[in-house]
Amino acid sequence: MSVTLYHNPRCSTSRASLELLRARGVEPTIVEYLKTGWDRPTLERLAEGVGGVRALLRAKEPGAAALKGVADEALIAAMIADPILVERPVAESDKGVRIGRPSEAVLEIV
């Protein structure tokens, strides 16, 4: 099974999700999205899997408050411009997409 983990190695929850996957024998493709950035098709695909673009927004980030009530297109544009605005980690497989909060949620798609 192929799993992609959109990962921030500085985040303890993201690291815990990675450890859980590896403990299950899954070596995911790791995308350090803060280095690679986001593109619109990827964000749209992930958003569809988690119930909408707003579900991907990391509300704890200072810039997130200014995005309350904006249209999805503007939210995606903001996430592309500032990748930290996307909740972490996000895991994707052929079984679906999960945000790893709690970390164990990523196991639902393996």
Z-matrix of the N, CA and C atoms (Angstrom, degrees):
N
C 1 1.445
C 2 1.519 1 109.32
N 3 1.296 2 115.34 1 137.53
C 4 1.449 3 122.02 2 179.59
C 5 1.527 4 109.60 3 -99.51
N 6 1.319 5 115.83 4 125.64
C 7 1.460 6 122.34 5 177.39
C 8 1.519 7 107.81 6 -126.25
N 9 1.319 8 115.72 7 135.73
C 10 1.455 9 121.30 8 173.41
C 11 1.519 10 107.38 9 -110.55
N 12 1.326 11 115.70 10 130.60
C 13 1.455 12 120.98 11 177.93
C 14 1.522 13 108.31 12 -114.66
N 15 1.326 14 115.67 13 115.53
C 16 1.456 15 122.12 14 174.54
C 17 1.520 16 105.07 15 -83.89
N 18 1.312 17 115.68 16 108.67
C 19 1.456 18 123.61 17 -158.28
C 20 1.518 19 112.49 18 -125.49
N 21 1.328 20 114.29 19 143.40
C 22 1.460 21 121.98 20 170.64
C 23 1.525 22 105.87 21 -120.15
N 24 1.325 23 118.54 22 105.52
C 25 1.463 24 120.63 23 -175.64
C 26 1.520 25 114.26 24 -63.60
N 27 1.312 26 118.74 25 -14.85
C 28 1.470 27 121.48 26 177.84
C 29 1.521 28 111.70 27 -84.11
N 30 1.310 29 118.21 28 -8.65
C 31 1.465 30 123.15 29 -177.20
C 32 1.530 31 110.11 30 -95.87
N 33 1.317 32 117.41 31 124.49
C 34 1.466 33 120.68 32 -178.53
C 35 1.525 34 111.64 33 -64.83
N 36 1.314 35 118.59 34 -35.13
C 37 1.462 36 120.84 35 178.68
C 38 1.521 37 110.69 36 -68.01
N 39 1.312 38 116.50 37 -39.22
C 40 1.458 39 120.55 38 177.61
C 41 1.530 40 110.35 39 -65.32
N 42 1.320 41 116.36 40 -43.07
C 43 1.470 42 119.80 41 177.51
C 44 1.525 43 111.12 42 -63.48
N 45 1.330 44 117.02 43 -38.99
C 46 1.465 45 120.51 44 178.90
C 47 1.527 46 110.74 45 -65.01
N 48 1.306 47 117.71 46 -39.70
C 49 1.469 48 120.92 47 177.91
C 50 1.520 49 110.41 48 -62.83
N 51 1.318 50 116.76 49 -42.62
C 52 1.453 51 121.27 50 177.97
C 53 1.534 52 110.44 51 -61.47
N 54 1.313 53 117.03 52 -43.83
C 55 1.469 54 120.86 53 178.36
C 56 1.523 55 111.67 54 -61.97
N 57 1.329 56 117.07 55 -40.89
C 58 1.467 57 120.66 56 178.65
C 59 1.522 58 111.51 57 -63.06
N 60 1.317 59 116.74 58 -43.08
C 61 1.464 60 120.19 59 178.29
C 62 1.523 61 110.37 60 -61.70
N 63 1.314 62 115.91 61 -46.52
C 64 1.465 63 119.57 62 -179.65
C 65 1.522 64 111.68 63 -64.40
N 66 1.314 65 117.37 64 -35.33
C 67 1.465 66 121.01 65 177.54
C 68 1.525 67 111.50 66 -64.39
N 69 1.317 68 116.43 67 -26.19
C 70 1.465 69 122.11 68 176.55
C 71 1.523 70 112.22 69 -87.88
N 72 1.317 71 116.40 70 4.89
C 73 1.464 72 120.18 71 179.43
C 74 1.509 73 114.13 72 83.15
N 75 1.316 74 117.14 73 15.27
C 76 1.468 75 121.82 74 -179.82
C 77 1.523 76 108.70 75 -104.38
N 78 1.317 77 115.97 76 120.82
C 79 1.469 78 120.84 77 174.20
C 80 1.528 79 106.86 78 -103.95
N 81 1.330 80 116.02 79 99.23
C 82 1.458 81 118.69 80 -175.48
C 83 1.518 82 112.82 81 -74.86
N 84 1.316 83 114.31 82 159.17
C 85 1.452 84 120.59 83 165.92
C 86 1.519 85 105.27 84 -75.52
N 87 1.309 86 116.53 85 123.85
C 88 1.457 87 120.34 86 -176.10
C 89 1.523 88 109.43 87 -101.56
N 90 1.317 89 114.44 88 127.45
C 91 1.462 90 121.17 89 175.91
C 92 1.525 91 106.78 90 -115.42
N 93 1.309 92 116.35 91 111.49
C 94 1.460 93 120.57 92 175.57
C 95 1.521 94 107.13 93 -84.25
N 96 1.305 95 115.14 94 88.80
C 97 1.460 96 121.84 95 -169.30
C 98 1.523 97 113.33 96 -64.65
N 99 1.329 98 118.15 97 -20.84
C 100 1.455 99 118.52 98 176.52
C 101 1.521 100 110.97 99 -71.24
N 102 1.334 101 116.52 100 -24.43
C 103 1.467 102 121.20 101 176.55
C 104 1.525 103 111.51 102 -88.41
N 105 1.348 104 115.96 103 -42.50
C 106 1.463 105 119.54 104 -174.49
C 107 1.521 106 112.90 105 -87.34
N 108 1.312 107 116.98 106 -24.08
C 109 1.455 108 121.31 107 -175.06
C 110 1.524 109 111.06 108 78.79
N 111 1.306 110 114.66 109 -178.14
C 112 1.464 111 122.11 110 -179.83
C 113 1.509 112 109.69 111 -116.37
N 114 1.327 113 115.68 112 157.55
C 115 1.460 114 120.71 113 169.79
C 116 1.523 115 107.58 114 -125.21
N 117 1.297 116 115.34 115 158.13
C 118 1.466 117 121.25 116 -175.95
C 119 1.533 118 113.11 117 -58.25
N 120 1.341 119 120.08 118 -47.89
C 121 1.468 120 118.89 119 -178.80
C 122 1.532 121 113.07 120 -59.56
N 123 1.321 122 117.29 121 -39.05
C 124 1.465 123 119.86 122 179.62
C 125 1.515 124 110.54 123 -66.73
N 126 1.319 125 117.52 124 -47.36
C 127 1.462 126 120.03 125 179.36
C 128 1.527 127 111.61 126 -61.39
N 129 1.321 128 117.17 127 -40.73
C 130 1.466 129 119.92 128 179.18
C 131 1.531 130 111.30 129 -64.30
N 132 1.336 131 116.75 130 -41.21
C 133 1.466 132 120.92 131 179.31
C 134 1.538 133 110.39 132 -65.24
N 135 1.322 134 116.62 133 -46.05
C 136 1.462 135 119.94 134 179.53
C 137 1.526 136 110.95 135 -64.59
N 138 1.321 137 116.37 136 -40.98
C 139 1.464 138 120.53 137 179.73
C 140 1.520 139 111.19 138 -61.33
N 141 1.312 140 116.40 139 -40.92
C 142 1.462 141 120.04 140 178.12
C 143 1.531 142 110.50 141 -60.35
N 144 1.318 143 116.33 142 -36.55
C 145 1.460 144 120.93 143 -178.39
C 146 1.516 145 115.00 144 -75.05
N 147 1.341 146 117.26 145 -19.52
C 148 1.467 147 119.65 146 -178.34
C 149 1.525 148 113.32 147 -113.50
N 150 1.320 149 116.43 148 7.08
C 151 1.459 150 118.83 149 174.85
C 152 1.513 151 115.42 150 98.58
N 153 1.320 152 117.49 151 15.88
C 154 1.459 153 119.78 152 175.26
C 155 1.511 154 112.83 153 129.03
N 156 1.318 155 114.29 154 161.29
C 157 1.456 156 121.33 155 -177.03
C 158 1.528 157 110.88 156 -61.45
N 159 1.303 158 117.06 157 -40.43
C 160 1.463 159 120.77 158 -177.69
C 161 1.528 160 111.45 159 -60.62
N 162 1.329 161 118.01 160 -29.83
C 163 1.466 162 121.13 161 178.30
C 164 1.525 163 111.48 162 -66.55
N 165 1.328 164 117.61 163 -22.46
C 166 1.462 165 121.73 164 178.46
C 167 1.529 166 112.92 165 -84.20
N 168 1.298 167 117.81 166 -11.48
C 169 1.460 168 121.15 167 -175.49
C 170 1.526 169 110.92 168 -74.28
N 171 1.310 170 115.45 169 127.45
C 172 1.458 171 121.24 170 176.26
C 173 1.531 172 107.49 171 -83.61
N 174 1.320 173 115.27 172 95.11
C 175 1.461 174 122.08 173 -172.63
C 176 1.523 175 113.46 174 -62.57
N 177 1.331 176 117.67 175 -22.13
C 178 1.464 177 120.95 176 -178.28
C 179 1.535 178 113.10 177 -75.16
N 180 1.314 179 116.79 178 -15.15
C 181 1.461 180 119.58 179 -179.10
C 182 1.533 181 109.74 180 -72.75
N 183 1.323 182 116.84 181 138.95
C 184 1.467 183 119.86 182 -178.78
C 185 1.529 184 113.68 183 -54.58
N 186 1.312 185 118.51 184 -37.30
C 187 1.465 186 121.16 185 -178.97
C 188 1.513 187 114.38 186 -72.76
N 189 1.321 188 117.65 187 -13.15
C 190 1.470 189 120.91 188 -176.84
C 191 1.523 190 112.44 189 -69.01
N 192 1.303 191 117.74 190 -33.58
C 193 1.467 192 120.88 191 -177.91
C 194 1.526 193 111.24 192 -59.84
N 195 1.308 194 117.19 193 -35.89
C 196 1.466 195 121.17 194 -179.06
C 197 1.527 196 112.23 195 -71.27
N 198 1.335 197 116.69 196 -11.85
C 199 1.465 198 121.01 197 -176.88
C 200 1.520 199 113.20 198 -98.07
N 201 1.314 200 116.27 199 2.68
C 202 1.462 201 119.72 200 179.52
C 203 1.524 202 109.55 201 -62.65
N 204 1.324 203 115.00 202 125.69
C 205 1.457 204 119.91 203 176.83
C 206 1.521 205 115.85 204 84.84
N 207 1.331 206 118.99 205 -1.60
C 208 1.462 207 118.84 206 178.91
C 209 1.526 208 109.87 207 -78.39
N 210 1.311 209 116.01 208 157.08
C 211 1.465 210 121.99 209 179.31
C 212 1.522 211 109.70 210 -67.09
N 213 1.326 212 115.56 211 157.45
C 214 1.465 213 121.30 212 -179.38
C 215 1.523 214 112.20 213 -55.77
N 216 1.322 215 117.51 214 -40.52
C 217 1.466 216 121.01 215 179.95
C 218 1.524 217 111.08 216 -59.23
N 219 1.332 218 116.59 217 -43.28
C 220 1.464 219 121.15 218 179.32
C 221 1.525 220 110.65 219 -68.81
N 222 1.316 221 116.60 220 -35.59
C 223 1.463 222 120.90 221 178.57
C 224 1.528 223 110.55 222 -65.85
N 225 1.319 224 116.89 223 -44.42
C 226 1.470 225 120.60 224 177.15
C 227 1.525 226 110.22 225 -61.89
N 228 1.311 227 116.75 226 -43.61
C 229 1.473 228 120.28 227 179.12
C 230 1.531 229 110.41 228 -60.22
N 231 1.326 230 116.92 229 -40.47
C 232 1.465 231 120.54 230 178.68
C 233 1.525 232 111.18 231 -65.53
N 234 1.340 233 117.13 232 -39.15
C 235 1.469 234 121.33 233 178.90
C 236 1.523 235 111.52 234 -67.14
N 237 1.316 236 116.78 235 -35.16
C 238 1.466 237 120.39 236 176.90
C 239 1.533 238 109.45 237 -68.42
N 240 1.330 239 116.33 238 -41.75
C 241 1.463 240 120.80 239 -179.09
C 242 1.530 241 112.01 240 -70.21
N 243 1.323 242 116.80 241 -33.28
C 244 1.469 243 121.65 242 -176.93
C 245 1.530 244 108.78 243 -136.10
N 246 1.340 245 118.07 244 85.05
C 247 1.465 246 122.48 245 -172.86
C 248 1.526 247 115.27 246 -56.23
N 249 1.319 248 118.32 247 -22.53
C 250 1.462 249 120.82 248 -179.51
C 251 1.529 250 111.66 249 -64.83
N 252 1.329 251 117.25 250 -16.70
C 253 1.468 252 120.98 251 -179.60
C 254 1.521 253 113.40 252 -70.48
N 255 1.325 254 117.45 253 -11.20
C 256 1.466 255 120.80 254 -179.37
C 257 1.527 256 108.81 255 -88.83
N 258 1.320 257 115.19 256 132.12
C 259 1.468 258 121.43 257 177.74
C 260 1.511 259 109.85 258 -58.15
N 261 1.304 260 116.15 259 150.79
C 262 1.455 261 120.80 260 -177.53
C 263 1.504 262 111.04 261 -135.85
N 264 1.293 263 115.04 262 154.12
C 265 1.454 264 129.38 263 -15.37
C 266 1.525 265 110.62 264 -79.76
N 267 1.308 266 115.76 265 165.96
C 268 1.458 267 121.79 266 173.18
C 269 1.520 268 106.81 267 -122.65
N 270 1.331 269 116.08 268 128.43
C 271 1.464 270 121.36 269 178.92
C 272 1.520 271 108.50 270 -113.42
N 273 1.336 272 115.57 271 141.10
C 274 1.463 273 121.20 272 -178.53
C 275 1.520 274 109.12 273 -136.70
N 276 1.318 275 115.59 274 134.50
C 277 1.466 276 122.18 275 173.59
C 278 1.519 277 107.45 276 -144.67
N 279 1.329 278 115.77 277 -177.56
C 280 1.465 279 118.42 278 177.19
C 281 1.529 280 111.68 279 -69.08
N 282 1.341 281 117.28 280 -9.49
C 283 1.463 282 121.46 281 177.09
C 284 1.520 283 113.22 282 -92.48
N 285 1.335 284 117.26 283 -5.53
C 286 1.455 285 119.08 284 177.89
C 287 1.507 286 113.68 285 139.67
N 288 1.328 287 114.48 286 -166.06
C 289 1.456 288 123.59 287 -178.90
C 290 1.522 289 107.52 288 -129.64
N 291 1.335 290 116.03 289 137.34
C 292 1.455 291 121.09 290 176.44
C 293 1.521 292 109.61 291 -139.04
N 294 1.313 293 114.25 292 142.80
C 295 1.457 294 120.51 293 169.62
C 296 1.524 295 105.82 294 -88.87
N 297 1.307 296 117.15 295 131.33
C 298 1.456 297 121.99 296 -175.57
C 299 1.510 298 113.84 297 -80.31
N 300 1.293 299 116.91 298 56.12
C 301 1.467 300 123.15 299 175.03
C 302 1.507 301 107.67 300 -134.64
N 303 1.291 302 118.89 301 99.88
C 304 1.460 303 127.74 302 1.50
C 305 1.530 304 111.06 303 -72.44
N 306 1.304 305 115.06 304 168.37
C 307 1.474 306 120.97 305 -176.84
C 308 1.510 307 112.42 306 -53.35
N 309 1.320 308 117.77 307 -37.17
C 310 1.453 309 123.12 308 -176.89
C 311 1.526 310 113.29 309 -61.89
N 312 1.316 311 117.77 310 -18.83
C 313 1.468 312 120.86 311 -179.13
C 314 1.525 313 112.35 312 -60.65
N 315 1.330 314 117.45 313 -27.69
C 316 1.456 315 119.22 314 -179.51
C 317 1.540 316 111.35 315 -66.73
N 318 1.319 317 116.76 316 -22.35
C 319 1.465 318 119.99 317 -179.21
C 320 1.527 319 112.33 318 -72.05
N 321 1.330 320 117.56 319 -15.41
C 322 1.456 321 121.42 320 179.94
C 323 1.532 322 112.40 321 -67.16
N 324 1.327 323 117.51 322 -17.07
C 325 1.469 324 119.70 323 -176.74
C 326 1.510 325 112.95 324 -114.08
N 327 1.329 326 117.04 325 17.47
C 328 1.473 327 119.70 326 176.39
C 329 1.515 328 109.74 327 -110.62
